[in-house]
Each structure stands twice: as structure tokens, then as C-alpha cells.
Amino acid sequence: MKATRPYSMTNRSARTAATRRRIAEAAAALFMEHPFAEVTLAGIAEAAGVSHQTVLNHFESKEGVARAAAESFGGETIEARDSAPV
């Protein structure tokens, strides 16, 4: 009988969050380099190293990915501002 590994919802949740973050960061980079109309879900998926369907599963649409990218970029901006020397 094959030994099974224990299922860990914590690990799955962490992987899911990491995938969402990777997609949002890839999208943010693409949106900074190209006009919105030129960025595709397929391009975002390729840049993030995931499938087109994975992007849709996480964000449902290009607009959803754009919102997540903006939130990610906003968070990075706040962190940079807060850590800057006075």
C-alpha cells in the first residue's frame, strides 16, 4: 500500500496565495511596460509561469487581474515609503 502524505490546508493556502501574488506581480510589470489594451491574459499567464486558466480561476477577468496588480503595486509603494529614511 502506498503511503499517503498528510493533507495540509495551511500549505495549500500558502501556495494559493503565492500563485496569486506571482500573477499580480507579473501583471503589474506588464501593465507598466505596455498599454492596457496590449496586455493579454495569456501574456500574464506566461510571465507568471502559470496557465491561462489558472489566471482566470484566481481573478475571473483581465480587469480582476488589473485590480490585484494595482493593489500589489500600491502595497509595495507604501512599504517603500515607510522604509525610506527621513
C-alpha positions in Angstrom: 0.0 0.0 0.0 1.3 3.4 -0.9 1.9 5.8 2.0 -0.1 9.0 1.8 1.1 12.3 2.8 -0.9 14.2 5.3 -3.1 16.9 3.8 -2.3 20.4 5.0 -4.7 23.2 4.3 -2.1 25.6 5.5 0.3 24.6 2.8 -2.3 24.7 0.1 -3.4 28.1 1.3 0.2 29.4 1.2 0.7 28.0 -2.3 -2.5 29.6 -3.5 -1.5 33.0 -2.0 1.9 32.7 -3.6 0.4 31.9 -7.0 -2.0 34.9 -6.8 0.9 37.2 -5.8 3.1 35.9 -8.6 0.3 36.6 -11.1 -0.4 40.0 -9.8 3.3 41.0 -9.8 3.7 39.7 -13.4 0.6 41.6 -14.5 1.9 44.8 -12.8 5.2 44.5 -14.6 3.4 44.0 -17.9 1.0 46.9 -17.3 3.9 49.2 -16.6 5.7 48.2 -19.8 2.7 48.1 -22.2 -0.7 49.8 -22.7 -3.6 48.1 -21.0 -5.1 47.0 -24.3 -1.9 45.2 -25.4 -1.6 43.1 -22.3 -3.4 39.8 -22.6 -4.3 37.1 -20.0 -2.2 34.7 -22.0 0.8 37.1 -21.7 0.2 37.5 -18.0 0.0 33.7 -17.5 3.2 33.2 -19.4 5.0 35.8 -17.4 3.8 34.3 -14.2 4.6 30.7 -15.2 1.0 29.5 -14.9 -1.7 28.6 -17.3 -4.3 30.9 -18.8 -7.0 29.0 -16.9 -5.1 29.5 -13.6 -5.3 33.3 -14.1 -9.0 33.0 -14.8 -9.5 30.8 -11.8 -7.9 33.3 -9.5 -9.1 36.6 -11.0 -12.0 35.9 -13.4 -11.0 38.6 -15.9 -8.3 41.0 -17.1 -9.9 43.7 -15.0 -9.7 41.5 -11.9 -6.0 40.9 -12.6 -5.5 44.7 -13.1 -7.2 45.4 -9.7 -4.9 42.9 -8.0 -1.8 44.3 -9.8 -2.8 47.8 -8.6 -3.2 46.6 -5.0 0.1 44.8 -5.2 1.9 47.9 -6.6 0.2 50.1 -4.0 1.4 47.9 -1.2 4.9 47.9 -2.5 4.8 51.7 -2.8 3.6 52.1 0.8 6.3 49.7 2.1 9.0 51.7 0.2 7.7 55.0 1.5 7.5 53.7 5.1 11.0 52.3 5.0 12.6 55.4 3.4 15.0 57.4 5.6 13.6 60.6 6.9 
